[in-house]
Amino acid sequence: MNKMPDELWAKSNRILTLEKHLHDAENAAQQIFRLDRRWGQNWCRFFQIQGKDNQQKFLLNLQVAALFHDIGKANEDFYTAVTSTGFFPQVLRHEHLSALILCLPQVRTWLGQNPDLDVDVITAAVLSHHLKASKDEKTTPNGKSYRWSQPQSNKPLLQLYLAHSEVVRTLDRIAQIAHLNPPPSLPTTAWKKAGSIWDNAYRNGRNFADRLSQSIRKDKERQRFLVAVKAGLIASDAAASGLVREKKEITEWIEAVAHSDEIAPDEIATKIIQPRLQDIQAKDLREFQKQLALQGAKTLLLSACGSGKTLAAWKWAEVQSQTYTIGKVIFLYPTRGTATEGFRDYVGWAPETDAALITGTARYELEAMRENPEEESKNSAIAGKIFRTEADERLYALGFWSKRFFSATVDQFLSFMEHSYHSLCLLPVLADSAVIIDEVHSFDRSMFDTLISFLKTFDIPVLCMTATLPKSRRKELEEAGLRVFPTETDRVNLDDLKEKEEAERYYLEPVANFDAAFDRAVKAYQSGLRVLWVVNTVDRCLAISHRLENHEDLKKLGVKVLTYHSRFRLCDRAEVHKRTVAAFAPAKGEPPKAAIAVTTQVCEMSLDLDADVLITEVAPISAMVQRFGRANRHLRRDFATLHVYEPPSNLPYSKEELSAARTFLDELGMARISQYRLAQALEDHSRQERNADGTAPFLTSGYYATPGSLRDTEEFAVPCILDQDLEAVKAILDSPKKHEKEKFIINVPKKWATQRTDEHHWLPKYLQIAQWDGHYDKSRGFQSQNLQEVELG
């Protein structure tokens, strides 16, 4: 047996002992979730841990889990790994060992002396705190198996240092805070896979895990207690590790950040609502916006495109901040584009110390806003601000704990339900918030299931919003506790909303085929109108743009057809976005100029457009209604014309979805229609969906946890770097501004991505390479098919 080292190390830099890290994690847990402060109380409210005794029990179990979580690092492999240079494989993950220790009979008996300790909850939190623990051989996306106690090498034995004084003192600390007898001596027997006390501990642990899974299926109170401890441990460990790494004093930092002042009664009005009203030159909120704010903590807002839902939502948040003791408001959007626009229009008005944009490309987006303000009124609040400091960057998700107003994608905050580590580290922020979730109609089935589970499980003020919603989804949200506003009764007294929703803003005129639609587009442009054409695939978007630009009459006019879809580099997509929005937004005091743009589904949420003529392929009903909402959005003309025609195939949608859409269109006929009429027809004709079962991996995994996906994912496209950009990206990755690589990332069809060779080992593993020459144009995006061969209808 190797000689036991004098000190055990928690990290590879050898500046933090194992004992110190375990005590730091316990201290972080105590400080973050103090029951006499807002974060601790809001955490308990969020997880519905009621009563002082139960809340004290939660904090005690969390502290014990924090002291146990890394105790398995007391082994020869981990010690060698952190004291050696280069990579050193370890036979067993340290948290798997920590959980095995908790499954030893003498340890369970010792902890069982205190009836307030739930040993299975503690074990589950410890085993899963790195989200790399599974029951079976199921592999993760990176091809690794995280089955509990599964050896990662053929090494037969693993020497353990469980008799080390650092381990003994840590157990003594547990005995002290939990009022237990002196701890038992832990085994000095080496770990081996079969025929040892460790094998028995694993077999017992599997049984304990199965029993816990059965228990939490029936006992929802214990289930919420379990996940409160599991999530609390991840946040506490992240804080202890990150703050020490950045040389910050744990208690002092947490006191300043977690226990800052609550949102003051007039803070949202002063920092968000009033600046926005001044920006849009409005004297006051409309009546329906004021009425929404009075609907309570669980509300579903259904109102037309362009009716002012977002401003109404901030007024709702203001009232929630006066009802609940909270420190944050979080506005969640389905896409990066909509989150960025939400930040630009609303959150960006707040002081830079309060405001946060959280998306996968937020750092790049914020720098672009500061460097290129579009107009003085809109971006004067943003230009020159530094919304994330370098120190905050190094703290990763913890760097956002001090912010007060958030614009983010749904994934950033709700993917904790699928065991996203980043999202779990943001969970203390979420529990301290009022939450607004926009465009819920656009959620795929997986996202909507997660939303229903979230609403049913957690106690938090939530406002969901959309213009239209299928009847089955509306019913699910109501059953999850949301009150719909406005009802028909509410509408009687909301003349301002009725005027907007019932205005016959569209003239629906279906056309026979693609050729007829093409003819309408050309004539509309020649008449000086703004034409938006929406199709269901990128290939058809590119092919139609090409054909329009080469049309004899339009070519003479020098027409530049705008093209917008998902296959652009981020830097080019930002420019295309800006040009497209500008083309459909006339300058103040000037008549609109003719414009024509061809887009895919991205326009349904990411673009604030106001077209005179909208042409679209038949698509699912909710998608078509959203597309219609890009026309005559601000009621600047009597009506906009809508032309709908059949696509050459149903893909990417199902035959059933398009069949329902045809019935919907047949009922509407050729007529003047309003947003209200569209919403009613959508309710009548949307397909019935299965109901969400109210579960999610975060709630049901018990002892285990591995990351999943919030969205339904079909890997038709993969993130790539174009070969022409490789040299620039390599230079960026060698510089301090590594985040700038984001502007070169593009999603292309999987078959057009090439695997990296050894020559490109420096490229992050998730990125592949695609060809620029013959495939990419800055104003058109990535082309994957000969445009002459694309079937258009």
N, C-alpha and C positions, 0 to 999 in steps of 0.2 A: 504494500500500500504506500502511495506517495505521502510524503510528510505534509501535514496540514499547514497551510500558510498562516503567517501571523495576522494578516488582514485579508478580508474578503472584499471584493470590489463590485460595485453595482454597475459601473459604466466603464467603457473602454479607455477613457482618459485617465483613469486611476486617481481621480481627485475626490471621489465620493465612495465611501465604504458602503457595504450592503446595509449594515445597521443604520447608518445615517439616512440612507435613502428610504428605508422602511419607516423610520420615525418622521421623515419629511412628508411622506405620503399620508401618514396618520394626521400630522399637523395640518396639512392642506385640507384633508377631509373635515377636520374639526372647524377650520376657519371658513371654508367655503359654505358649509351647510350649518353654520351656527343657528341654533333654533331661536335665538333671541334677535335675529336679524332677518331682513327681507328675503334674501336668497334661500335661506333654510326654510322659512315658512312657505315661500312660493314653490319650492321643490316638493314639500310635503303636500301642498294643495294640488299641484300638478299630478302627482301620483295617488292622490286621494288617501294619504296616510293621515288619519284623523285622530285627534286626542293626544294630549301631552305624553302619555305613557307610550303610545305607539311611535310617536316621533322620536322620543328618547331611545326606544328600541332600535329604530332605523339607524340613528347616528352611532350607537354602540356597535351594531353589526358591521357598519361601514368602517369604523375604526379598526376593528379586529381583522376585517378583510384586507385593509391597507397594510397592516403589520405582517400579514401572512403572504401577500400577493407575490413577492419576489423571493421568498425564503428558499425556493428551489434553486436559486443561483449559487447556493453553497455546495458546489460540486466541482470536480477537477476539470471537466470540459469547459465550463463557463469561465473558471479562473484562468485556464490556459488561453481561451479566446480573447479575454480582455487584457491579458498581459503579454500577448505575442503580436508580432506584426503579421499582416496578411490575413487570409481567411483560414479559420480553423473550424472544421465541422463538429457539431455537437450531437451526441447520440440521442438526446432527449431534450425537448423544449423545457425551459426552466419553469414555466407556469404549469406545465403538465406534472412536473415533480412536486411543485407546491401543493397542487390538488391531491396528489397521492399521499402526501404527508397528512393532509386533513382527513384522509380516509383510513388512517391507521386506527385500530380500535382504541388504543390508549389515549389518542388525541381527541377522538370524538367523545369518549367518556369524560375526559377532563373538561372540554368545552361545554358538555351537557350539564355540568353542575349549575350553570346559570340558565334558567328557563327562558330568558329573554334572548339568548343566542340561538339563531336558526342555523345550525351547522351546515345544512344543505345549501342554504342561500349563500353563506360565506364561501363554501367550496365552489359553487357555481360562479360567483363573482371572480374568484381567484383564477379558476381554470380558463375563463373566457375573456380575461381583461385585455388580451392582445388580439382577440377575434380570430384565433387560430386554434380552435378546438372543435372537433366534430365527433359524432358517435360512430360513424362508419368510415369506409374508405373513400367516400365521395371526394373528388379532387376539386380544387379551386381553379379559377381561370388561369392561374400561372402554372397549373399542372402538378402542384404539390398536394400531398395528403396531410391533413392536420388531425388525423384520428388520435384521440387521447391515448397517450402512452405508446404510440407507434414509433419504434426506433427509426432514426434517420440515417443510420449507418449499421454496418455489421459488427461493430464493436460489442463484445459479449458482456462487459462489465463497466459500471460507472461508479467511481469512488465518490462518496458523499462526505461533506464536512458538517454534518448536522450537530456534532458535539462542539463545534466552534463557539467560543465565548460570545461572539456577536449574535449567533442564533439563540444561545441560552438567554442572553439579556433581552432579546426581543420577545421571547416567550414569557419572561418575567414581566415585561411591560403589559402583555396581554392579560396575564393573571391580575395585575394591578388594576387595570381599567374595567375588567369584567368581574372583579371580586371572586376570583377562583383560587383554589388551593395551588401550591407550587406546581409548576408544569412537570409532566413526565419527561424522562430522558428519551431522546429520539434515537432511532437505530443507527448504529455505525456500519451496518451491513451494506455492502455495495449493491447498487441496483443491477438487476438482471431481468431479462424478459420473462423467464419461466422458472417456476420452482423456488420462489423466494417470498419473503414477507411483502415485497413490493408487487409481486404478481397477485397476491391475495388482496392487497389494498386496492388494486385496479379492479379486480372482479367485484369486490364489495362496492367500489365506487360506481360501477356500471349499474348495480342494483339500486343504489341510492339515487342515481340520476333518473332511472326509470320511475321510481316511486315519486320523485319530485315532479316529473312531467305529468304523471297521473293526477297529482294533487293540484297543480296550478290550472289544470283543465276545469276542475270543479270549483276551486277556491280562488275567485278573482281577487280577493283582498290579498292573499298570499302572493299571487302572481304580480300584482302591482308593487308589493313590498320587495319581491325578488328583483324586478327590473330597476327599481329605485336604487338598490344597493349596487347592482351590476354597473349601471350607468354612472353612479356616484364614484365608484372606484376608478373607472376609466378617466373621469374628469380630474379626480384627485391625483392620480399617478401622472397624468399629463402636466398638471400644474407643478407638482413637485419636481419632475424631470426638467421641464422647460424653464422654470424660474431659476433653478440652480445653475443650469447651463448658461443662462444669461446673467448670472451673478446678481440676481435680485433676491431680496429678503422676503421669504414666503409670506409671513404674517403681515408685513407692511404692505406688500403689493396687493394681496387679497383684500385687505381692509380698504385700500384706496379704490380698487376696481369693483369688487363684488358688492361692497357695502357703500357704494356712492349713493347720492340722494335719489329718491324716487322721482318720477316725472311730476313736475309741478302742475297744478290745475290749468294754468294758461300757457304752458310751455309749447304744446303742439300748435296751438293757435298762433303764437308769436313766431315760432321757428319755421313752421311749414305752411299753415293754411293762409295766413295773411300775406306772406311774400308771394305765394302762388296766385292768390286773388289779384294782387297788384300786377303780376306778370301778364295775366289774361285780361286785365282791365275790367274786372268784375267788382261791383260794389259790395256784394254780399252773397252768401250761399243761397241756393234756391230752396224752396220749401221742402221738396222731397229729400234733399241732402240733409236738412235739419231733422226731418222726421226719421230718417234711417238711424241717426245717432241715438234715438230713444228706443230702439227695438230690443235692446238687451244684449247679453254677452254671447249668444249663439244665434247668428242670423245668416240667412241666405238672401242676397240682394240680386233680384232679376230685373234689369232695366236695359233699355236699348243702347246700341252703340252710339257714342257721342253724347250720352245724356248727362255725363258728369259723375260717373260712379266713383272714380278715384278720389276726387275731392270729398265726396260724401263719405268715403271710407276713412279718410283722415279725420273727419268730424266725428265719426263713430269711435275712432281710436281715442280722440280727446275725451269723450264721455267715459270710455272704459278706464282711462287713466285717473279719472275723478272717482270712479267706483271701486276699482281695484288698486292696491298698492303695488305698482309695477315700475320697472325702470327702463323698459324697452318697448318699441313698436316695430314689428317685422312685417314687411310687405313682400309676399312671395308671388313670383311669376313663373309661368311654365317654360320660358325660354330665356337665353342670355340676352337676346335683343330687347325683349320687353322689360326685363329687369334693369337693363342699362337705361332705357328710356324713362322708366319709373324713377330711377336715381336722378337722371338729368332734370326731370320736370318737378320733382317733389323733394326727395331726400337731400339732394344737393344744396337746397336752400339752407339747411341747418349748418351750424358751425362745424368745421372740419373735425373737431374733437368728438363730435356726436354722430357723424354720418358714416355709413359703410355701404359699399357695394360688394356683394359676395357672389361671384360667378366664377366659372373656370378661367375666364380671361379678364377678370376685373382690373388687375393692375395695369394691363395694357390699355383698357378702355378709359380708365381714370386719367392716365397720362395724356391720352389723345384729347380728352375734354379740356384739360388744362392748357394744352399747347395750341389747340385749334377751336377756340370758342366760336360757335356758329353765328351767334348774334348777341349783341350786348345785353339785352334784357334777359334772355334765357340762361346764358352761361356766365354771367357776371358773378353769380354765386359760387361758381366752380373754379373759374380761372385763378390760378395761383395757389389754390389750396393743396395741401398734402394730406390726403385722407388716410394713408397708412404709413407710419414711420418705419424705418429699417428695423428698429428694435422690435416693433410689433410684428413685422414680417417673420423674424426669427422665432417668435413665440407661436407661429402657425395659428391655429384656431383660437388660442388663448389671447392673441392680439386683438381679437374683436370683442372681448368681454367688456371693455370699457365703453364701447359705442352704445348709442341710445336709439338711433333710427336706422333701419336696415332696408335696403332693396336687394333682393336675392332671388335666385332660382329656387324652386321648390326642393330640388335635390339637396341643396346645401343644408337645409334645416330638417326636412322630413325623412331623409334617407337613413336616419338613426333607426327607423323601423326595419331596415334591412341590414343593420349592423355596419353602417358606414362610420369609420373611426372619426373622421373630421366632423361629421354631423353629431356624433355622441359628445365630442368635446364642446360643441356649441349648445348642448342641451340645457345647461344652466342658464344660458341666455334666453332660450326659448321659454323655459318655465317662468321667467321673469317678464314675460311679454304679453301684449295683445297682438294677435296675429290676423293678418288679412291675406286671403288666398284668392288670387285673381284668375279669370279664364278657366274655371273648373270644368267647363264643357269640353276643353281640349285634352283632358287627362286620358291617357290610355287606360285599359282596364286594370292593369297592375297598379298604376298610380292612384286610380279612383278607389280601389280596394284598400290601399294604404290610408288614404284620406278618411274613409269610413271608420277604419280601425282606430285611427288617431282621434277622431271626434268622439267615438264611443268610450274610449278608455281614459282620456286625460281631461282634467278640469282646468280649462284655460279659455279666456275670451277669444272667440274665433268668428270672423266674418268671411264668408265665401261669396264670390261675385261672378256673374257672367251675364251676357245679354240673353241667351237662350239656353234651355236645358231639356233634354228628353224627359218624358214623364217618369220613366222608371228611375232615373238618377235623382230627379227632384224628390221622389218618394223616399229613396234611400237616405238622402241628406236630411229630410224631415224626421225620419225614424231615428237618425243619429243625433237628433236634438236641436236642429236648426229651425228657426222660425222664418218663414218666407215673407219677404217684403219687396214690393207692395202686394197685398192681396187685392182682390176686386173691390173690397170694401175700402181699403186704404186709398185706392186710385180715385175714388169719388171726390176727395178733397185735395187732390194733387194736380191742379190744372196745368202747372208748368211741365210736369212729367207726361201727362196725357197728350199735351200739345205736341211734344217731341215724338212720343211713341206712336201716336195715331195719325201723324202727318203722312199722307200718301206720297212718300218720297221716291218711290220706284215705279217704273212701268215695266212689267215683266213681259218680254216678247221672245219666247223660245224661237230658235232658228233650226232649219232642217238638218244642217250638217256643217262640217268645218268650212267648206267653201263659202257658204252663206255667212258664217261668222267672220271669215276673213274679209269678205266684201264690206260688211258693216264696219269693221275696224278701219279700213282704208277711208271710207266715206266720212266716218265720224272725225277722223284726224283732219281730213281735208276741210271739214266744216269748222275747224278751230276748236274741237272738243278735246278733253282729256280722257284717254282711253286706257283702261286697265284690263288686261287679258290674263286670266288665271287658269293654269292647267295642272294636271295631276302628276306629271313626271318631269324631271330635269331635261331629258332628251327632247321632249316635245317643246318645252320652253325655249330651248336653244334653237330648234329647227324653225319654230314660228318666228322668232326674232330675226333669224337669217332671211326667211322668206319675205317678211315685211320690209326689211331694209333694202332688199333687192327688187321690190315691186317697182315697176317702171315709173308710176306716178310719184311714189314716195321718194324714189331715188333722185328724181329731178328736184324735189324740194330739199334734198340733203338731210333727210330725216335720220336722226340717231335714235334707234329703238333702245329703250332701257331694258335691261335684263337682270332679274333678281331671283336667286335661288340659293341652295345651301352649299354649293360646291365652289366657293371662293376662298382664297386665303383671307384671313381675318382683316389684314390691312386693306385689301381690295374690297372686301364686303362692306367695310365701314364707309368707303367712298361711294360705292354703288347705292348703299342705303341712303346716304345724304343726298345724292343727286336725284334719286327717285322721289323722296319725300319733297324736295324742293320743287320738282317739276309739277307736283300736284297741289302745291300750296302757293297760291298767287301772292305776290308782294302786296303789302298794305296799300289800298287806294288804287290798285291797278287791276284791270280785268285779267282773268286767267288766260294763259297761252296754251296752244295745242300741245299735247304730250301723248306719248304712247309707251306703255311698259308691259312687258310679258313676265309673269312671275309664277312661281309654284305656290304651294301651301304656306310658305313663309309669310306671305302678305296677310294671312288671316289674323295674325296677332302682332307681328313685328313692325308693321308699317302703319303710320297714321296718314292714310290717303283719303282723298276726296274726289273720286272720279265722276265724270259726267256720263260715261258709258262704261259698263262693266260686262265683259264677256267671260264666260266660264264653262268648262266642261262639267257634265253631271258628276257630282261628288256626293258623299254622305250628307244628309240633310243639315246637320249642325255645321259642317264645313261650308256648305253653300250659303247658309244664313250669315255666317261670319264674313264670307267673301262679299255678299251683298252689302254688308255694313261698311265696306270701303268705298261705297258710292254715295254721293249726295249726303255725306256724313254730317255736314254742318248746315244743311238745308239752305244752301246758297242759291238753289234754283228750284223750280216747281217740282221737277222730278228728274231722276236719272234713269236711263234705259238699261235694262238687264237682258242680255242675250245668253241663253243656255243651249248647249248642243251635246250630242253623244260623243264620248271619247272612243277611240278605236278598241280599247280593252278596259276591263274593270280594274286592273292592277293600278296602284297598290292597294285598292280596296276590294272588298268581297262583292260577289254578285248580289247577295242579299241586301247589302247596304245601298247599292245603286238601284236595285229594284224598288226599295222603299222610297228612294229619292224621286224616281219617276212618278210614283203615285202622288207624292207630295206636290210635284210640279203640275201634274194633271189637275189636281183639285184647285190650285191657284189660278190656272188658266192664263190667258193673256189679259192682264188687267193692271190697274193702278193698285199698289199695295203698300201697307205700312209695316213698320217693325213689329208692331203689336200683332198684326195679322200673321206675320211670319212666325212669331213665337207661338201663337195658338196652333198654327198648322204643324209646327215641329212637334209640339206635345202630342198631337193626334196621330202622327205618322211615324214617329221614331220607333225603332225596333225594341222589343222588350229584351232586357239584359238579365243575366243571372244576378242575384244579390250578393254583395260581399258578405263573407262569413264572420267578419270582425276580428280575424286573426292576422298576425304578422310574425315573422321570425323573431323579432325582438321580444315579443310577448310570450312565445310558445317554446323557445329553444332550451329553457331550463339550464342545465349545466353547460350547454354548448353555445358556440357562436362562430359563424364564418360570414364574411361579407357577401351580400347579394346585390340585386339591382332593383332600384325603385321603378324603373320603366320596363315595359316589354321591349326586349332588345332582340333585333334580328340583324346580324352583322353583315348588311349589304354594303356598308361603307366603313372605311377604316381611316384613322388620322395619319396623314403623310406629310412629308416635306418634298417639294418638287426638286428634282435633281439640280436645277439651275440655282436653287437657294441654299444648297448644302454648305458651300463655303461661308456664306453669310451667317448661317445658323451655327456653324462650328465656332466662328469668331465670337458670337454672342455667348455661347456656352462657356467660353474661356474667359468671359468678362464678368464683372459684378452684376450686370443687368441680365441675368439668365432668363427672366420672365419675358424678355422681348422676343424670344423664339416663338411665342404664341402668335405673333402677327404673320408668321410664315406657315402655320399649320392649316391644312386643308383636308376635308373628308372626301375621299374618292371611292368609287365602286371597288370592292375588294379585288376583283379580277385584274384591275389596273394598278394594283399596288405590288411592288417587288420586295422580296425579303432582303434585308440588309446583309452585306457581306462583312468579313472581318475588317475591311477597309473603313467601315462606318460604325465600328464598335463604340464610338463616342456618342452616338445618337441615343437618346432615351429609348428604352426597350419598347415602349408602347407606340413608337413612331416608325412607319415604314417609308418607302421612297416611291415617288411617282414621276412620270416623265412630263416635262414641260413642253418640249418641242412638238408641235402638231396637236397638242391637247389643251393648252391653257392660254387664255387671253384675259388681261386684267379687267376688261369691261364685260366679258362674257362668261368667265369662269371656266371650269374644267369640262371638256367635251369628251365623252366616252364612245361616241358613235358617229359615223358618217351622216351628216345632217340630211343629205339627199335621200338616205335610206330610212329615215324615221317616218313611221306611219302616223299620219295626223288625223285621219278620220275620213 
